[in-house]
Amino acid sequence: MSETKPSWKIFPGQAFPLGVSEVDNGINFAIFSQHATAVMLCLAITERGKPGTADGDMIELALDPYVNKTGDIWHICLEDLPRSNVLYGYRIDGPRDWNLGHRFDSSVVLIDPYAKLIEGRRCFGDISNKFSKFLGTYDFDGLPFDWGENYKCPDIPEKDLVIYEMNVRAFTRDDSSGLDRDISGSYLGLIEKIPHLLELGINAVELLPVFEFDELELQRHPNPRDHMVNTWGYSTINFFAPMSRYASAGGGPVNASWEFRQMVKALHGAGIEVILDVVYNHTNEADDANPYTTSFRGIDNKVYYMLDLENNGQLLNFSGCGNTLNCNHPVVMELILDSLRHWVTEYHVDGFRFDLASVLCRGTDGTPLNAPPLVRAIAKDAVLSKCKIISEPWDCGGLYLVGRFPNWDRWAEWNGKYRDDIRRFIKGECGLKGSFATRVAGSSDLYKVNKRKPYHSINFVIAHDGFTLRDLVSYNSKHNDANGEGGNDGSNDNFSWNCGFEGETDITNINALRARQMKNFQFGVNDISGNTNDANGRRWRQLDARKSSHFRFFSEAIKFRRTHNVFGRENFLSANDVTWHEGNWDNPESRFLAFTLHEGSGGDIYLAFNAHDYVVRVSIPPPPVKRSWFRVVDTNLESPDDFVPNGVPGVNNTYDIAPYSSILLESKL
């Protein structure tokens, strides 16, 4: 390390705020560590406009525990330190008792958990910089971001949300996006595709993780996945910094922060909300067998992670990723709350989807809690009061909380039971009619509790985990051999059906059936988190080829749903809201369901789903007075007849519903 220290004037500093801040007499640094015995601030001054590096010497300043410590917070203030272009981290030492949960290693320069920007490799997947060091940085020279005089957040009611899940990089990185390579795969690249999102009809995007992560972490040591790149980002390095390699043209962390705001502003200007998929259940630091120490583990492992102190202080693993963040420890809880507030106040995001959120419901020893402090605090926090908060209500330790996630009437949930029951009925399983009816009617069995609403169920059939929609109708089982884990990765319970042939085929009738099934629902790899563009990338040429059929159908369906209030009710269905045309509830062999949703002023909607392998002739109920039925949807028909937004008149008293198809009729004057 450097022997020569600049002639900065050094002050004891202050304990708050945590992280780096500009104060009256300089730049203040503050970091929490309850069990540390020695803390050293490490600094490197970089050249403006050039990538920072910590490969050479860093300036080290030892913090005196009698001068630079208040309680469990270590702090120091430096006068005349540059207001930007500084890299910083900490070397921290402490007890080496592994059996007590400590993992101190003073040889590693650690990232400040409260760093607002992270500098590392500049270009995504740059193998030449595989072992890049990641450090905190800051920028107090930049001007405040101009959100605009007439700027406002869309503030869309939860009952009206239509959420589109996407990965920022994969959405536009493929050459078929038509974007310049400098912006494809970036926050700015996403802006260029907003017209596509508007054409599709969605009003919210849910971005796969955009907190800083190391996409090459899988390649740091030999393992079955060391040929892969972490494309999805569920391996957080820091909870405050936007992913720097999503900046355009390798622009680095300051540009990433600026361009993220530009993206949010543009999406909001188009009436689209921004929800972040956030990972507070674990970090990138892996397990004790192959640790990747970058921050929390070396700062105070015993505080930041759940441990089994009855088993030599081993890390508990409820995340499936080697470690579990100690979410309900007061210090970690405040870190998470500060992070969430930061993304709302600084970046104007509209909500959060919490990955493996059942981890947030565990105590410091991993025991499930009925009223977890963190989950309650998020629900009650003033800054987060207008945010959408969505849980993925399960974890890898078996804590399945669908319909039971502690909620304080605020939390919504990914409804995994909706996904499973819809998949199973549509593919023709027996005994699912009642469950299917319950799910499409709002899952009142799960959510009609206290003041919860139907919109607290986030309904989905496919997401990033598991099969894509195309794969759901093309494969009976996963085909994950290329991932290198012998098929042990990814879920085995996909409830998929290949429609008669495993994989892609040119057989006309099978492809026609698959097309129907995809409409009925709304490569065979069900875990592509470590694949690069070939598996993850948005293929825009395929969109162009299918725009007259597949894209058109789903776009029209979304727009129809958004313009018909009967599908976005504030409250659960009453007996006056729906008529079930069914006398076969107790027959497990029955795979047909029909019902009418009553709109109140006569604009009723009739729906019927046939999951049999034969035609069902159904009697159509009389429409409301002075109205007639118009056929809007018949998934058995070819485009554009499969979805006619204004409807086709002349519906008879009976209708032959083809095998594995569904219809929607609208009563009109």
C-alpha positions in Angstrom: 0.0 0.0 0.0 1.0 3.6 -0.5 3.7 5.0 1.9 2.9 8.6 0.9 -0.3 10.1 2.2 -1.7 13.4 0.8 -1.8 16.3 3.1 -5.6 16.1 3.8 -6.8 17.5 7.0 -8.3 14.7 9.0 -11.2 15.0 11.4 -12.9 12.4 13.7 -16.0 12.4 11.5 -19.6 11.6 12.4 -21.5 8.4 12.7 -24.5 9.4 10.5 -25.4 9.2 7.8 -23.9 5.8 7.0 -21.9 5.7 3.8 -20.1 8.6 2.3 -21.5 12.1 2.6 -20.5 15.7 2.1 -20.4 17.7 5.3 -19.3 21.2 6.2 -15.6 20.3 6.7 -15.1 17.7 4.0 -16.1 14.2 2.9 -17.3 12.0 5.7 -17.1 8.1 5.8 -19.1 6.0 8.2 -19.5 2.2 8.3 -21.1 -0.2 10.8 -19.2 -3.1 12.3 -20.1 -4.4 15.7 -17.4 -7.0 16.0 -14.5 -5.3 14.2 -11.3 -4.6 16.1 -9.5 -2.6 13.4 -10.9 -0.6 10.4 -8.8 1.0 7.7 -10.2 3.3 5.0 -8.7 2.7 1.6 -8.7 5.4 -1.1 -7.7 5.7 -4.7 -7.9 9.0 -6.7 -8.8 8.4 -10.4 -8.6 10.5 -13.5 -11.9 12.2 -14.5 -13.6 10.5 -17.4 -11.5 7.3 -17.3 -12.4 4.0 -15.7 -11.3 3.8 -12.1 -9.0 1.1 -11.0 -7.7 -0.2 -7.6 -5.1 -2.5 -9.2 -2.3 -0.2 -8.0 -1.6 1.3 -4.6 -4.4 2.7 -2.4 -4.0 5.2 0.3 -4.8 3.7 3.7 -6.0 5.6 6.8 -6.3 3.7 10.1 -9.3 4.6 12.2 -8.6 5.0 15.9 -11.3 3.2 17.9 -11.0 5.8 20.6 -11.4 8.7 18.2 -13.1 7.4 15.1 -15.8 5.2 16.6 -19.3 5.9 18.0 -21.0 2.8 19.4 -20.6 0.3 16.6 -20.0 2.8 13.8 -16.6 3.7 12.6 -16.1 7.1 11.0 -13.6 9.6 9.6 -13.8 13.0 7.7 -11.3 14.3 5.2 -10.9 17.9 4.2 -9.9 18.7 0.6 -10.6 15.2 -0.7 -12.0 15.4 -4.3 -15.8 15.6 -4.6 -15.7 12.9 -7.3 -13.4 10.4 -9.0 -12.5 8.7 -5.8 -12.6 4.9 -5.2 -12.9 3.7 -1.6 -13.3 0.6 0.4 -12.3 -0.8 3.8 -9.9 -3.3 5.3 -11.5 -4.7 8.4 -10.1 -7.1 11.0 -11.7 -8.8 14.0 -12.0 -12.2 15.7 -11.1 -15.2 13.6 -13.5 -17.6 15.5 -15.4 -19.3 12.7 -17.4 -21.3 15.2 -18.8 -18.0 16.5 -19.7 -16.8 13.1 -16.8 -14.5 12.3 -15.2 -14.3 8.8 -12.8 -11.4 9.1 -10.0 -11.1 6.5 -8.1 -7.9 6.5 -6.4 -8.7 3.2 -9.6 -7.9 1.3 -10.7 -4.4 0.5 -14.4 -4.4 1.1 -17.3 -2.4 -0.4 -19.2 -0.1 1.8 -22.8 -1.5 2.1 -24.0 2.1 1.9 -22.0 3.0 -1.2 -24.4 4.7 -3.7 -22.2 4.0 -6.8 -20.0 1.0 -7.5 -17.0 1.0 -9.9 -15.8 -2.2 -11.5 -15.4 -3.6 -15.0 -17.0 -1.2 -17.4 -18.2 -3.7 -20.1 -20.7 -6.5 -19.5 -19.1 -9.9 -19.7 -15.6 -8.6 -20.4 -13.6 -11.8 -19.9 -10.3 -9.9 -20.1 -11.3 -8.3 -16.8 -12.9 -11.4 -15.2 -11.4 -10.7 -11.7 -12.3 -7.0 -11.6 -12.2 -5.4 -8.2 -15.5 -3.7 -7.2 -15.2 -0.6 -5.0 -17.4 2.3 -3.9 -17.3 5.7 -5.4 -19.3 9.0 -5.3 -20.1 12.1 -7.2 -20.8 15.3 -5.4 -19.9 17.4 -8.5 -22.8 16.4 -10.6 -25.9 18.6 -11.0 -29.2 17.4 -9.7 -31.2 15.4 -12.3 -33.9 17.4 -14.0 -37.1 15.5 -13.7 -38.9 18.2 -15.6 -41.5 20.8 -14.7 -44.5 18.8 -15.6 -43.2 15.4 -14.5 -45.4 13.1 -12.5 -45.5 9.5 -11.6 -48.3 7.5 -13.3 -49.8 6.4 -9.9 -51.8 3.5 -11.4 -54.3 1.8 -9.1 -53.2 -1.7 -8.2 -56.4 -3.2 -9.7 -55.5 -1.9 -13.1 -51.8 -3.0 -13.3 -50.7 -5.1 -16.2 -47.1 -5.9 -15.4 -44.4 -6.9 -18.0 -41.4 -8.6 -16.6 -38.1 -8.0 -18.4 -34.3 -8.1 -18.1 -32.8 -4.7 -19.0 -29.8 -6.1 -20.9 -31.5 -9.0 -22.6 -34.4 -6.9 -23.8 -32.4 -5.0 -26.4 -28.9 -6.6 -26.6 -29.7 -8.9 -29.5 -28.6 -7.5 -32.9 -32.2 -7.9 -34.0 -33.2 -4.9 -31.8 -31.8 -2.7 -34.5 -30.1 -0.5 -31.9 -26.5 0.8 -32.0 -24.2 -1.5 -30.0 -23.3 1.4 -27.7 -26.9 1.6 -26.3 -28.3 -2.0 -26.9 -28.6 -3.8 -23.6 -28.6 -0.5 -21.6 -31.0 1.7 -19.7 -31.1 4.0 -22.8 -31.7 1.0 -25.1 -34.9 0.2 -23.1 -36.1 3.8 -23.7 -35.9 3.2 -27.5 -38.4 0.3 -27.2 -41.1 2.2 -25.2 -43.2 2.4 -28.4 -43.3 -1.4 -28.4 -44.4 -1.6 -24.8 -47.2 0.9 -25.5 -48.3 -1.1 -28.5 -48.4 -4.2 -26.4 -50.6 -2.3 -23.9 -48.9 -2.9 -20.6 -48.7 -0.2 -18.0 -45.9 -1.4 -15.7 -42.5 -3.0 -16.2 -40.9 -5.2 -13.6 -37.2 -5.1 -14.1 -35.1 -8.2 -13.2 -32.4 -7.1 -10.7 -30.7 -3.8 -11.5 -28.6 -3.5 -8.3 -24.9 -3.9 -8.9 -23.9 -7.6 -9.5 -20.9 -9.4 -11.0 -22.0 -11.2 -14.1 -18.8 -13.2 -14.2 -19.0 -14.5 -10.6 -19.7 -18.1 -11.9 -16.3 -18.1 -13.6 -14.1 -17.2 -10.6 -13.4 -20.8 -9.7 -14.0 -24.3 -11.3 -17.6 -25.4 -11.0 -20.3 -27.0 -13.2 -21.4 -23.5 -14.3 -18.0 -21.9 -14.9 -18.8 -21.5 -18.6 -21.8 -19.3 -17.9 -22.6 -15.6 -17.4 -25.0 -14.4 -14.8 -27.5 -12.6 -17.0 -30.4 -12.2 -14.6 -28.5 -10.6 -11.7 -30.0 -12.4 -8.7 -26.7 -12.1 -6.8 -26.5 -8.6 -5.3 -23.1 -6.9 -4.5 -24.7 -3.7 -3.2 -28.3 -2.6 -2.5 -28.0 1.1 -3.4 -26.0 1.2 -6.7 -27.6 0.8 -10.1 -25.9 -1.9 -12.3 -23.1 0.1 -13.8 -22.7 -2.1 -16.9 -26.2 -1.2 -18.0 -24.8 2.2 -18.8 -24.4 3.0 -22.5 -21.0 2.6 -24.1 -19.3 1.3 -21.0 -19.9 4.7 -19.4 -19.5 3.6 -15.7 -21.4 4.1 -12.5 -22.1 7.9 -12.7 -23.5 7.6 -16.2 -25.5 4.5 -15.1 -27.1 6.4 -12.3 -28.0 9.3 -14.6 -29.3 7.0 -17.4 -31.3 5.0 -15.0 -33.2 8.2 -14.1 -33.6 9.0 -17.8 -35.2 5.6 -18.3 -37.6 6.0 -15.4 -38.5 9.5 -16.5 -39.2 8.3 -20.1 -41.3 5.3 -18.9 -43.3 7.5 -16.6 -43.8 10.0 -19.4 -45.4 7.1 -21.4 -47.6 6.2 -18.4 -45.6 3.1 -17.5 -44.7 2.4 -13.9 -41.3 0.9 -12.9 -41.2 -2.0 -10.4 -37.9 -3.4 -9.4 -37.3 -7.1 -8.7 -35.1 -6.9 -5.5 -33.0 -9.5 -3.8 -32.7 -9.0 -0.1 -32.7 -12.7 0.8 -29.0 -13.3 0.0 -25.9 -11.7 -1.6 -23.2 -12.6 -4.0 -20.9 -13.8 -1.3 -21.9 -17.4 -1.6 -21.0 -20.0 1.0 -18.1 -21.1 3.2 -16.8 -23.6 0.7 -16.3 -21.1 -2.1 -16.8 -17.6 -0.6 -16.7 -14.5 -2.8 -16.0 -11.9 -0.1 -16.7 -8.4 -1.3 -18.5 -6.7 1.5 -20.9 -8.0 4.3 -19.0 -11.2 5.0 -15.8 -9.3 5.8 -17.5 -6.4 7.6 -19.5 -8.3 10.1 -20.6 -11.8 9.0 -22.2 -12.5 12.3 -24.6 -9.6 12.0 -25.3 -9.6 8.2 -26.0 -13.4 7.8 -28.1 -16.0 9.5 -25.9 -18.5 11.2 -26.3 -21.9 13.0 -24.3 -21.2 16.1 -25.1 -24.7 17.3 -23.2 -26.1 14.3 -19.9 -24.3 14.4 -21.3 -21.0 13.1 -22.1 -22.3 9.7 -24.1 -20.2 7.3 -27.8 -21.0 7.1 -29.0 -21.4 3.5 -32.7 -20.6 3.0 -32.0 -18.9 -0.3 -30.4 -21.8 -2.2 -27.4 -19.6 -2.9 -25.2 -20.4 0.1 -26.1 -17.6 2.5 -29.2 -15.9 3.9 -29.3 -12.2 4.7 -30.2 -11.7 8.4 -33.1 -9.5 7.4 -34.8 -9.0 10.8 -31.6 -8.0 12.7 -32.2 -4.3 13.5 -29.0 -3.1 11.6 -29.8 -5.2 8.5 -33.4 -4.2 8.6 -32.5 -0.5 8.6 -30.1 -1.1 5.7 -32.9 -2.7 3.6 -35.3 0.1 4.5 -32.7 2.8 3.7 -32.1 1.0 0.3 -35.8 0.9 -0.6 -36.2 4.6 0.4 -33.2 5.5 -1.7 -34.6 3.9 -4.9 -37.9 5.8 -4.3 -36.5 9.2 -3.5 -33.5 9.2 -5.8 -34.8 7.2 -8.7 -38.6 7.5 -8.4 -39.4 3.8 -8.8 -43.0 2.9 -8.2 -42.6 -0.4 -6.4 -40.7 -3.6 -5.6 -41.1 -7.3 -6.1 -39.2 -9.1 -3.3 -37.4 -12.3 -4.5 -37.9 -15.3 -2.1 -39.7 -13.0 0.3 -40.4 -15.7 2.9 -36.8 -15.2 3.9 -37.9 -11.8 5.2 -40.3 -13.6 7.5 -37.5 -15.5 9.4 -35.9 -14.5 12.6 -32.2 -14.2 13.2 -31.9 -18.0 13.8 -34.1 -18.8 10.7 -37.3 -19.5 12.7 -40.4 -18.3 10.9 -42.1 -15.3 12.4 -45.8 -14.5 12.4 -45.2 -10.8 12.5 -41.7 -10.2 11.0 -40.5 -6.7 11.9 -39.0 -5.9 8.4 -42.2 -6.9 6.5 -44.3 -4.8 8.9 -41.9 -1.8 8.6 -42.0 -1.9 4.8 -45.8 -1.9 4.9 -45.9 1.0 7.4 -43.1 3.2 6.1 -44.1 6.7 5.2 -41.7 7.0 2.2 -42.8 3.6 0.8 -46.5 4.3 1.5 -47.5 4.7 -2.2 -45.2 2.0 -3.5 -46.5 -1.3 -4.8 -45.0 -4.0 -2.6 -45.1 -7.6 -4.0 -43.8 -10.7 -2.3 -42.6 -13.9 -3.9 -44.1 -15.8 -0.9 -41.8 -18.8 -0.7 -38.1 -19.6 -0.1 -35.7 -22.5 -0.6 -36.2 -23.6 3.0 -39.8 -24.7 2.5 -41.5 -21.7 3.9 -44.5 -21.5 1.5 -46.7 -18.6 2.3 -49.0 -18.1 -0.7 -52.2 -16.6 0.7 -50.6 -16.4 4.2 -47.8 -13.9 3.7 -47.8 -11.4 6.6 -49.3 -8.4 4.9 -50.9 -5.6 7.0 -53.4 -5.3 4.1 -50.6 -3.8 2.0 -48.5 -6.6 0.5 -49.5 -8.3 -2.7 -48.2 -11.7 -3.6 -47.1 -13.7 -6.6 -49.9 -16.2 -6.7 -48.1 -19.5 -7.3 -51.3 -21.4 -6.9 -52.9 -19.4 -9.7 -50.0 -20.4 -12.0 -50.1 -24.1 -11.2 -53.9 -24.5 -11.3 -54.3 -22.6 -14.5 -51.5 -24.6 -16.2 -53.0 -27.9 -15.0 -56.5 -27.2 -16.1 -55.6 -25.8 -19.5 -53.4 -28.7 -20.4 -56.4 -31.0 -19.6 -55.8 -32.5 -16.1 -58.8 -34.0 -14.4 -60.2 -32.7 -11.1 -59.1 -29.1 -11.6 -62.4 -27.4 -12.6 -63.2 -26.0 -9.1 -59.7 -24.8 -8.5 -59.6 -23.2 -12.0 -62.9 -21.4 -11.3 -61.6 -20.1 -7.9 -58.4 -18.8 -9.5 -60.0 -16.9 -12.4 -62.5 -15.5 -9.9 -59.8 -13.8 -7.8 -58.6 -16.5 -5.4 -61.0 -15.5 -2.6 -60.0 -18.7 -0.8 -56.5 -17.1 -0.3 -57.0 -13.4 -0.2 -60.5 -12.6 1.1 -59.2 -11.9 4.6 -59.4 -8.7 6.6 -59.1 -5.8 4.1 -57.2 -7.7 1.4 -58.4 -7.3 -2.2 -58.4 -9.3 -5.4 -55.5 -7.3 -6.7 -53.3 -8.5 -3.8 -53.1 -11.7 -6.0 -50.5 -11.1 -8.7 -51.7 -13.6 -11.4 -49.2 -15.1 -13.8 -48.8 -18.2 -15.8 -45.1 -17.9 -16.7 -42.2 -15.7 -15.4 -38.4 -15.7 -15.5 -38.3 -18.9 -13.4 -39.3 -22.1 -15.3 -40.5 -22.5 -18.8 -41.3 -19.7 -21.2 -44.9 -19.7 -22.6 -43.6 -21.4 -25.8 -41.7 -24.0 -23.9 -44.8 -24.6 -21.7 -46.6 -26.0 -24.7 -43.5 -27.6 -26.3 -41.9 -29.7 -23.6 -43.1 -32.3 -21.0 -39.8 -32.0 -19.1 -36.9 -29.7 -18.7 -33.8 -30.0 -20.8 -31.1 -28.2 -18.9 -28.0 -30.3 -19.8 -26.2 -27.3 -21.2 -26.2 -25.7 -17.8 -23.7 -28.2 -16.6 -25.5 -29.4 -13.5 -26.8 -32.7 -14.8 -30.4 -31.5 -14.9 -30.5 -30.8 -11.1 -31.2 -27.1 -11.6 -34.6 -25.6 -12.4 -38.0 -26.8 -11.2 -39.2 -30.3 -12.1 -42.9 -29.3 -11.5 -43.6 -27.3 -14.6 -47.1 -28.7 -15.3 -46.3 -28.4 -19.0 -47.6 -30.4 -22.0 -45.8 -30.7 -25.3 -49.0 -31.2 -27.3 -47.8 -34.5 -28.7 -44.1 -33.9 -29.6 -41.2 -33.0 -27.4 -39.5 -29.9 -28.6 -39.7 -27.8 -31.8 -41.4 -29.4 -34.8 -42.8 -28.6 -38.2 -45.9 -30.8 -37.7 -48.8 -28.4 -38.6 -51.5 -29.7 -36.3 -49.2 -29.8 -33.3 -48.1 -26.2 -33.9 -51.7 -25.2 -34.3 -52.6 -26.8 -31.0 -49.6 -25.1 -29.3 -50.8 -21.7 -30.7 -54.3 -22.3 -29.2 -52.8 -23.3 -25.9 -50.6 -20.2 -25.6 -53.7 -18.1 -26.3 -55.7 -20.1 -23.8 -53.1 -19.3 -21.2 -52.3 -16.0 -21.5 -35.9 -24.3 -26.2 -37.0 -26.6 -23.2 -34.6 -25.0 -20.7 -36.4 -23.9 -17.5 -33.5 -22.2 -15.9 -31.7 -19.8 -18.2 -30.3 -17.5 -15.5 -26.7 -18.2 -16.6 -27.2 -18.2 -20.3 -26.2 -15.2 -22.5 -28.2 -13.7 -25.4 -29.0 -16.9 -27.3 -31.4 -18.1 -24.6 -32.2 -14.9 -22.7 -32.2 -12.3 -25.5 -35.4 -10.7 -26.9 -35.5 -11.8 -30.6 -37.0 -8.8 -32.4 -37.1 -10.5 -35.8 -39.4 -13.2 -34.3 -41.7 -10.4 -33.1 -41.9 -9.0 -36.6 -42.7 -12.4 -38.0 -45.5 -13.0 -35.4 -46.9 -9.6 -35.1 -49.9 -10.5 -37.2 -50.8 -13.4 -34.9 -49.2 -14.1 -31.5 -48.2 -10.5 -30.6 -51.5 -9.1 -31.9 -53.6 -11.5 -29.9 -51.9 -10.7 -26.6 -51.8 -7.0 -27.3 -55.6 -7.0 -28.0 -56.2 -9.1 -24.9 -54.3 -6.6 -22.7 -56.1 -3.6 -24.2 -59.5 -5.4 -23.8 -58.8 -6.1 -20.2 -57.8 -2.5 -19.5 -60.9 -1.0 -21.1 -63.4 -3.3 -19.5 -63.9 -2.7 -15.8 -65.5 -6.1 -15.3 -62.0 -7.6 -15.3 -60.5 -5.1 -12.8 -62.8 -5.2 -9.8 -62.0 -3.5 -6.6 -63.7 -6.2 -4.5 -64.2 -10.0 -4.7 -67.1 -11.3 -6.8 -70.5 -11.6 -5.2 -73.4 -13.8 -6.3 -74.7 -10.9 -8.3 -71.4 -10.4 -10.2 -71.1 -13.9 -11.8 -73.2 -16.7 -13.0 -71.6 -20.1 -13.3 -73.1 -22.2 -16.1 -72.2 -25.4 -14.4 -73.9 -28.5 -13.1 -70.9 -30.7 -13.2 -68.7 -29.5 -10.3 -68.3 -32.9 -8.7 -67.3 -34.7 -11.8 -63.5 -35.0 -11.9 -63.6 -35.9 -15.5 -65.2 -32.6 -16.5 -62.7 -30.2 -18.1 -65.1 -27.6 -19.3 -66.1 -24.4 -17.6 -68.4 -21.5 -18.6 -69.5 -18.5 -16.7 -70.8 -14.9 -17.2 -69.4 -11.9 -15.6 -72.1 -9.2 -15.0 -71.1 -5.7 -15.7 -74.0 -3.9 -14.0 -75.2 -1.8 -16.9 -75.6 -4.7 -19.3 -72.1 -5.1 -20.8 -71.8 -8.7 -19.6 -68.9 -11.0 -20.6 -69.4 -14.7 -21.3 -66.3 -17.0 -21.1 -66.0 -20.7 -21.8 -62.9 -22.9 -21.6 -62.7 -26.4 -23.1 -59.8 -28.4 -22.0 -61.2 -31.7 -23.4 -59.8 -33.3 -26.6 -63.2 -33.1 -28.3 -65.7 -30.5 -29.3 -68.1 -29.3 -26.7 -71.4 -27.9 -27.9 -72.6 -25.4 -25.3 -75.9 -23.5 -24.9 -75.3 -19.8 -24.8 -77.4 -18.0 -22.1 -79.6 -15.2 -23.2 -77.9 -11.8 -23.2 -79.2 -8.9 -21.1 -82.3 -7.1 -22.3 -82.0 -5.2 -25.6 -78.5 -6.6 -26.1 -76.9 -9.3 -28.3 -73.8 -11.4 -28.0 -70.8 -10.5 -30.1 -67.9 -13.0 -30.4 -64.7 -11.3 -29.4 -62.4 -14.3 -28.9 -62.2 -17.8 -30.2 -58.7 -19.2 -29.8 -59.4 -21.9 -32.3 -59.7 -19.4 -35.1 -56.8 -18.1 -37.2 -55.6 -14.5 -36.8 -57.1 -12.0 -37.1 -60.5 -13.8 -36.4 -59.2 -15.2 -33.1 -59.5 -11.8 -31.5 -61.9 -9.1 -32.9 -62.0 -6.2 -30.4 -65.4 -4.8 -31.5 -66.8 -8.3 -31.7 -68.6 -10.3 -34.5 -72.4 -10.3 -34.3 -74.7 -13.2 -35.1 -73.8 -15.6 -32.2 -76.4 -18.4 -32.1 -78.0 -20.1 -29.2 -75.4 -22.8 -29.3 -71.7 -22.7 -29.9 -69.3 -25.5 -30.8 -66.1 -25.0 -28.8 -63.2 -26.7 -30.3 -60.8 -29.0 -28.3 -58.3 -27.1 -26.2 -59.8 -23.7 -26.9 -61.7 -20.9 -25.3 -64.2 -18.2 -26.3 -65.2 -14.8 -25.0 -68.5 -13.1 -25.9 -69.5 -9.5 -25.1 -73.1 -8.3 -24.8 -73.6 -5.1 -26.8 -76.5 -2.9 -27.9 
